């Protein structure tokens, strides 16, 4: 299940590496950016953040720019 946002970003489950690539940063940096919001985002289950978690990340960090 995916939901399209702004005709460019699909709201779906993403790994931390995929999200970091979207924000054009290292995955370790993204992990530090998410840390203050960990209680709201929640822990990853396995390799991917869920759709709901990704939505919260986008709300907290802003929408990444896709080239």
N, C-alpha and C positions, 0 to 999 in steps of 0.2 A: 504494500500500500504506500503510495507516495502522493503528496499534495504539492502542487506547484505554487511558489511564492514569487511575485514580481516577474513572472515569465522566464526566469533564469535559474532560480534555485529551487530544487525539489526538497521538500520536507520528507525525509526518510531516515532510517537508521544509518548512522555514519560511525566509522572508527575514529579514534583520536587523530590518526595520521591523515585521514581524509579531511577532517575538519581543519587541521593545521594547514593543509595544503590550500584549502579555501581561503584561509586568513593570511596565507603566504608567510607563515612562521614555522618554527620548529615545533614538533609535538611536545617537547619538554616545556617550551614557553607557553603553549596553549594550556597545558596541564596547570601551570602556575596561575594563568589568567582565570581558570575555572575554579581554582581552589577556594577563593572567598565565597563562592556561590554553591559550594559542594552540598550544603544542606538542602538547597532548593533544587539543584540538578539531580542529586542522588548519585550513587555509585554505579559504574558501568556493570552490566551483567555480561561477562564474557568479553568479547572484543568490541562490541558496538554499543553506542548510546542509543536509546530508544527514540522514537519519533517525539515523544513528549519531552524527553531530556534535551534533544536537539533544539526544540522550540524554545525551551527555557534558556539554553546557551545563546541562541540568536537574540532573544529578548535582552539578556544581560550584557552581552558583548557587542551587540549590534550586528546587522546583517553583513556577511562578508561580501566583498566585491568579486564578481566572477568576470574574468576577461574572455 
